Amino acid sequence: MDTDKFFGTKYEMVRHHIKQMLLDGTIGFGMKLPSEHELMKKFEVSRQTIRQAFNDLANEGLIYKQQGKGTFSNYRKDMRHKQIIAVITTYMSGFVFPGILSGIENVLSSEGYMMLLANTNNSKEKEAEFLSNVMEHNVVGVIIEPSRSAQGNVNLQYLNDMRRKGIRFVFLNSSYSDFDSSFVVMDDKKGAHMAVEHLLQLGHRRIACVYKTDDRQGLDRKEGYLEAMKAYGADIDSALIGEYDTAGLYLFPYMFAQNLLRSENRPTAFSCYNDQSALMVIQAIKDSGLRFPEDVSVVGFDDSIESMPNDMRITTIKHPKEEMGGQSARFMIDMLEGRMKRPQLVYEPELIVRDSSRNL
């Protein structure tokens, strides 16, 4: 290319020149681009101008940077170019996550996008680390489930910096009030209200609940429990309300239920944060020598447990899982391709009545 014949700003000239070398194969797929210093000298421009051009080309998915090694071509002439979408979830296995990830991957791959996957184990520190790393992988969008979403948005600065670079966001399962974004969530408060109302309609009044408090979903589900109890005039006993955070994920529901079931005025039913905590409560019922579900009913949330021994299945609130994952991916693609700005969707909950809840 004869740069003397290009009419435009210096930044546009640099960007056009590099892009042309990528498209015509002068710099082949995986090959290293000239260094910032070499391009500064060639075009007689500042380092900031070169970096601006690099950032734009990275956002298009045409180049990528390797720390300490340089900048490389990510363009392959013989295939449709694939832009990278980062997917950051709190967990990958168990719960609703396999279905969500499957839905995301199916849509992204069918539309020619690549998926970069990470999980935080519900740690805000790991979330910050991954958000920082994402910018080095030249992603164009991030689908993210926020970690410990009830504890505030401590990584707001990362999110704002990435948005300024043109990176799009879709939040899963929860979102932050201080960061306006696309999201795909459930109406968790309504779902818990439906679950508790089901137990109330079966005649239960001593209904215990066990909810997670460091995720926004848990706070909303607890609120749904309280609203349903009040609506039916049932007494709310604070001793029947169990609250735990991520550290108590695999122990608290069992221990809390076991302690309650030993008391003289024990509950006749439990409303649980999710199906996993419901399984722990069910085990506590059995270990306490009580009959399940004849003596104590249990309702879960998220429909993530396929079956239990003796073909027993949990009454629960349906979670759309794969549909939610697919919709989040479609929202991301719609934003990247200019069809939507910041789409948002709240799924209506659905109660699935099975074997674990009985008339009192």
C-alpha positions as CSV (number, residue, x, y, z in Angstrom):
1,M,0.0,0.0,0.0
2,D,1.2,3.5,-0.8
3,T,0.6,5.4,2.4
4,D,1.1,8.7,0.6
5,K,-2.2,8.1,-1.3
6,F,-4.3,7.5,1.9
7,F,-6.4,10.5,2.9
8,G,-7.4,10.5,6.6
9,T,-6.0,10.9,10.1
10,K,-2.7,9.3,11.1
11,Y,-4.6,6.8,13.3
12,E,-6.9,5.8,10.4
13,M,-3.9,5.5,8.1
14,V,-2.1,3.1,10.5
15,R,-5.2,1.1,11.1
16,H,-6.0,0.8,7.4
17,H,-2.4,-0.2,6.5
18,I,-2.2,-3.0,9.1
19,K,-5.7,-4.3,8.3
20,Q,-4.9,-4.4,4.6
21,M,-1.7,-6.5,5.3
22,L,-3.9,-8.9,7.3
23,L,-6.6,-9.2,4.7
24,D,-4.3,-9.7,1.7
25,G,-2.1,-12.2,3.5
26,T,1.0,-10.1,3.8
27,I,0.8,-11.0,7.5
28,G,-0.5,-14.5,7.7
29,F,-2.6,-16.2,10.4
30,G,-0.5,-16.5,13.6
31,M,2.3,-14.3,12.2
32,K,3.8,-11.5,14.4
33,L,2.9,-7.9,13.5
34,P,5.6,-5.2,13.4
35,S,6.4,-3.9,16.8
36,E,4.9,-0.6,18.1
37,H,8.4,1.0,17.8
38,E,8.7,-0.1,14.1
39,L,5.3,1.2,13.2
40,M,6.0,4.5,15.1
41,K,9.1,5.0,13.0
42,K,7.4,4.0,9.7
43,F,4.5,6.3,10.1
44,E,6.1,9.0,12.2
45,V,3.3,8.8,14.8
46,S,3.1,8.5,18.6
47,R,2.9,5.2,20.5
48,Q,-0.7,6.1,21.5
49,T,-1.7,6.3,17.9
50,I,-0.3,2.8,17.2
51,R,-2.0,1.4,20.3
52,Q,-5.3,3.0,19.3
53,A,-5.1,1.2,16.0
54,F,-4.2,-2.1,17.7
55,N,-7.1,-1.8,20.1
56,D,-9.6,-1.3,17.3
57,L,-8.2,-4.2,15.3
58,A,-8.2,-6.4,18.4
59,N,-11.9,-5.5,19.1
60,E,-12.6,-6.6,15.5
61,G,-10.9,-9.9,16.4
62,L,-8.3,-9.5,13.7
63,I,-5.3,-9.5,16.0
64,Y,-4.4,-10.6,19.6
65,K,-1.6,-9.7,22.0
66,Q,0.5,-12.1,23.9
67,Q,2.1,-10.6,27.0
68,G,5.8,-10.2,26.6
69,K,5.8,-11.7,23.0
70,G,4.1,-9.2,20.8
71,T,1.0,-8.8,18.7
72,F,-0.1,-11.5,16.2
73,S,-2.6,-12.0,13.3
74,N,-5.8,-13.7,14.2
75,Y,-7.2,-13.5,10.7
76,R,-7.5,-16.6,8.5
77,K,-8.5,-16.0,4.9
78,D,-9.9,-19.5,4.3
79,M,-12.5,-19.5,7.0
80,R,-15.1,-17.2,8.5
81,H,-13.4,-15.1,11.1
82,K,-14.4,-16.0,14.6
83,Q,-14.7,-13.3,17.3
84,I,-14.2,-14.3,20.9
85,I,-17.0,-14.1,23.6
86,A,-15.8,-14.7,27.2
87,V,-18.2,-16.6,29.4
88,I,-17.6,-16.2,33.2
89,T,-19.8,-18.2,35.5
90,T,-19.6,-18.9,39.3
91,Y,-19.4,-22.6,38.7
92,M,-19.2,-25.0,35.7
93,S,-20.5,-28.3,37.0
94,G,-23.6,-29.1,39.0
95,F,-26.6,-26.9,39.7
96,V,-28.0,-25.2,36.5
97,F,-24.6,-24.5,34.9
98,P,-24.1,-27.4,32.5
99,G,-27.4,-26.5,30.8
100,I,-26.6,-22.8,30.7
101,L,-23.2,-23.4,29.2
102,S,-24.6,-25.8,26.7
103,G,-27.1,-23.3,25.5
104,I,-24.5,-20.6,25.2
105,E,-22.0,-22.8,23.3
106,N,-24.7,-24.1,20.9
107,V,-25.7,-20.6,19.8
108,L,-22.2,-19.1,19.7
109,S,-20.7,-21.9,17.7
110,S,-23.6,-22.0,15.2
111,E,-23.1,-18.3,14.6
112,G,-19.3,-18.5,14.1
113,Y,-18.2,-17.1,17.5
114,M,-15.6,-18.6,19.8
115,M,-16.1,-19.1,23.5
116,L,-13.5,-18.4,26.2
117,L,-14.7,-20.0,29.4
118,A,-13.8,-19.4,33.1
119,N,-15.4,-19.9,36.4
120,T,-14.9,-17.9,39.6
121,N,-16.1,-20.3,42.3
122,N,-18.2,-17.4,43.4
123,S,-15.1,-15.3,44.3
124,K,-15.0,-11.6,43.6
125,E,-11.2,-11.8,43.6
126,K,-11.2,-14.4,40.9
127,E,-13.8,-12.4,39.0
128,A,-11.5,-9.4,39.0
129,E,-8.6,-11.6,37.8
130,F,-10.6,-13.0,34.9
131,L,-12.0,-9.6,33.9
132,S,-8.4,-8.3,33.7
133,N,-7.3,-11.2,31.7
134,V,-10.2,-10.9,29.3
135,M,-8.9,-7.6,28.0
136,E,-5.6,-9.4,27.0
137,H,-7.6,-12.0,24.9
138,N,-9.2,-9.4,22.7
139,V,-12.7,-10.5,23.4
140,V,-15.6,-8.5,21.9
141,G,-18.2,-9.5,24.6
142,V,-18.6,-11.0,28.0
143,I,-21.5,-13.1,29.3
144,I,-21.1,-13.1,33.1
145,E,-22.8,-14.4,36.2
146,P,-21.7,-12.0,38.9
147,S,-19.9,-13.5,41.9
148,R,-21.5,-12.9,45.3
149,S,-23.9,-10.5,43.7
150,A,-25.6,-9.5,46.9
151,Q,-22.3,-8.0,48.2
152,G,-22.0,-5.1,45.8
153,N,-20.1,-4.4,42.6
154,V,-16.5,-4.1,43.7
155,N,-15.3,-4.7,40.2
156,L,-17.2,-1.8,38.7
157,Q,-14.0,-0.1,37.5
158,Y,-13.1,-3.1,35.4
159,L,-16.5,-3.2,33.9
160,N,-16.4,0.5,33.0
161,D,-12.9,0.3,31.6
162,M,-14.0,-2.7,29.4
163,R,-17.1,-0.9,28.2
164,R,-15.1,2.1,27.2
165,K,-13.1,-0.3,25.0
166,G,-16.3,-1.3,23.2
167,I,-16.7,-4.7,25.0
168,R,-20.4,-5.7,25.4
169,F,-21.9,-7.4,28.4
170,V,-24.8,-9.8,29.2
171,F,-25.4,-10.7,32.8
172,L,-26.8,-14.1,33.8
173,N,-29.0,-14.9,36.8
174,S,-28.3,-11.6,38.4
175,S,-27.1,-8.1,37.6
176,Y,-25.9,-4.9,39.3
177,S,-28.0,-1.8,39.8
178,D,-24.9,0.5,39.3
179,F,-24.0,-1.0,35.9
180,D,-26.7,-0.6,33.2
181,S,-26.4,-3.7,31.1
182,S,-28.2,-6.4,29.1
183,F,-29.3,-9.3,31.4
184,V,-31.2,-12.6,31.4
185,V,-32.6,-13.5,34.8
186,M,-35.4,-15.3,36.6
187,D,-38.1,-13.7,38.8
188,D,-36.6,-15.3,41.9
189,K,-38.9,-13.6,44.3
190,K,-42.0,-14.7,42.5
191,G,-40.6,-18.2,42.2
192,A,-40.0,-18.6,45.9
193,H,-43.5,-17.1,46.6
194,M,-45.0,-19.8,44.4
195,A,-43.0,-22.6,46.1
196,V,-44.1,-21.4,49.6
197,E,-47.6,-20.8,48.5
198,H,-47.8,-24.4,47.3
199,L,-46.8,-25.6,50.7
200,L,-49.3,-23.3,52.4
201,Q,-52.1,-24.6,50.2
202,L,-51.2,-28.1,51.3
203,G,-52.0,-27.0,54.8
204,H,-48.4,-26.4,56.1
205,R,-47.9,-23.4,58.4
206,R,-44.6,-24.2,60.2
207,I,-42.5,-23.8,57.1
208,A,-38.8,-23.4,57.4
209,C,-36.6,-21.8,54.7
210,V,-32.9,-22.1,53.9
211,Y,-31.5,-19.4,51.6
212,K,-28.1,-18.3,50.4
213,T,-27.4,-14.6,51.3
214,D,-24.3,-13.6,49.4
215,D,-26.1,-14.0,46.0
216,R,-28.9,-11.6,45.0
217,Q,-31.0,-14.6,44.0
218,G,-31.0,-15.8,47.6
219,L,-32.2,-12.5,49.0
220,D,-34.9,-12.3,46.4
221,R,-36.1,-15.8,47.2
222,K,-36.1,-15.1,51.0
223,E,-38.3,-12.0,50.2
224,G,-40.6,-14.2,48.2
225,Y,-40.9,-16.6,51.2
226,L,-41.7,-13.8,53.6
227,E,-44.3,-12.3,51.3
228,A,-46.1,-15.6,50.8
229,M,-46.2,-16.3,54.6
230,K,-47.6,-12.9,55.3
231,A,-50.2,-13.2,52.5
232,Y,-51.6,-16.4,54.1
233,G,-51.4,-15.0,57.7
234,A,-48.8,-17.6,58.7
235,D,-46.6,-16.8,61.6
236,I,-43.0,-16.0,60.7
237,D,-40.6,-17.5,63.2
238,S,-37.1,-16.2,62.8
239,A,-35.8,-19.5,64.1
240,L,-37.1,-21.2,61.0
241,I,-35.1,-18.9,58.7
242,G,-31.7,-20.4,57.8
243,E,-29.2,-18.2,56.0
244,Y,-25.8,-19.2,54.7
245,D,-23.1,-17.9,52.4
246,T,-20.8,-19.7,49.9
247,A,-18.6,-21.0,52.7
248,G,-21.5,-23.0,54.1
249,L,-22.7,-24.3,50.7
250,Y,-22.0,-28.0,51.4
251,L,-22.8,-28.2,55.1
252,F,-25.2,-25.5,56.4
253,P,-28.5,-26.7,54.9
254,Y,-28.0,-30.2,56.4
255,M,-27.0,-29.0,59.9
256,F,-29.7,-26.3,60.0
257,A,-32.4,-28.8,59.1
258,Q,-31.1,-31.4,61.5
259,N,-31.2,-29.0,64.4
260,L,-34.7,-27.8,63.6
261,L,-36.0,-31.4,63.3
262,R,-34.8,-32.3,66.8
263,S,-36.9,-29.5,68.3
264,E,-40.3,-30.1,69.9
265,N,-42.1,-27.7,67.6
266,R,-40.4,-28.8,64.4
267,P,-41.3,-27.5,60.9
268,T,-43.5,-29.6,58.7
269,A,-42.0,-28.3,55.5
270,F,-38.9,-26.6,54.0
271,S,-38.5,-24.2,51.2
272,C,-34.9,-24.4,49.9
273,Y,-32.6,-22.1,47.9
274,N,-32.0,-24.7,45.3
275,D,-32.4,-28.5,44.6
276,Q,-28.9,-29.2,46.0
277,S,-29.8,-27.7,49.4
278,A,-33.1,-29.5,49.2
279,L,-31.2,-32.8,48.9
280,M,-29.3,-32.0,52.1
281,V,-32.4,-31.2,53.9
282,I,-34.0,-34.5,52.8
283,Q,-31.0,-36.4,54.1
284,A,-31.3,-34.6,57.4
285,I,-35.0,-35.6,57.6
286,K,-34.1,-39.3,57.0
287,D,-31.2,-39.2,59.4
288,S,-33.6,-37.7,62.1
289,G,-35.7,-40.8,61.8
290,L,-38.6,-39.0,60.2
291,R,-40.5,-40.2,57.1
292,F,-40.0,-38.2,53.9
293,P,-42.2,-36.8,52.6
294,E,-45.0,-38.1,54.9
295,D,-43.7,-36.2,57.9
296,V,-41.8,-33.4,56.3
297,S,-42.3,-31.9,52.8
298,V,-39.5,-30.2,50.8
299,V,-39.6,-27.8,47.9
300,G,-36.5,-26.9,45.9
301,F,-35.6,-24.4,43.3
302,D,-34.0,-24.7,39.8
303,D,-35.0,-28.3,38.7
304,S,-31.4,-29.5,38.5
305,I,-31.8,-32.9,40.1
306,E,-33.0,-35.5,37.6
307,S,-34.0,-38.2,40.2
308,M,-33.4,-39.6,43.7
309,P,-33.4,-43.1,45.1
310,N,-36.8,-44.9,44.8
311,D,-37.6,-42.7,41.8
312,M,-38.6,-39.9,44.2
313,R,-38.4,-36.5,42.5
314,I,-38.3,-33.0,44.0
315,T,-41.1,-30.5,43.8
316,T,-39.3,-27.4,42.5
317,I,-39.3,-24.2,40.5
318,K,-38.2,-24.7,36.9
319,H,-35.1,-23.0,35.7
320,P,-34.8,-22.5,31.9
321,K,-31.1,-23.3,31.9
322,E,-30.3,-24.1,28.3
323,E,-32.9,-21.7,27.0
324,M,-31.4,-19.0,29.3
325,G,-27.9,-19.7,28.1
326,G,-29.0,-19.6,24.4
327,Q,-30.9,-16.3,24.9
328,S,-27.9,-14.7,26.6
329,A,-25.8,-15.6,23.6
330,R,-28.4,-14.3,21.1
331,F,-28.6,-11.1,23.0
332,M,-24.8,-10.8,22.8
333,I,-24.8,-11.4,19.1
334,D,-27.6,-8.9,18.6
335,M,-25.6,-6.2,20.3
336,L,-22.4,-7.0,18.5
337,E,-24.2,-6.9,15.1
338,G,-26.0,-3.7,15.9
339,R,-29.6,-5.0,16.1
340,M,-30.1,-4.2,19.8
341,K,-28.6,-1.9,22.4
342,R,-29.0,-3.5,25.8
343,P,-31.8,-6.1,25.7
344,Q,-33.1,-7.5,29.0
345,L,-35.3,-10.5,29.8
346,V,-36.9,-11.8,33.0
347,Y,-38.2,-15.3,32.9
348,E,-41.5,-16.2,34.6
349,P,-41.1,-19.0,37.1
350,E,-43.0,-22.3,36.8
351,L,-43.8,-24.6,39.7
352,I,-43.3,-28.3,39.0
353,V,-45.2,-30.4,41.6
354,R,-43.7,-33.8,42.2
355,D,-43.2,-36.3,45.1
356,S,-41.5,-34.3,47.8
357,S,-44.5,-32.2,48.9
358,R,-47.6,-33.7,50.5
359,N,-50.7,-32.6,52.3
360,L,-50.2,-32.0,56.0
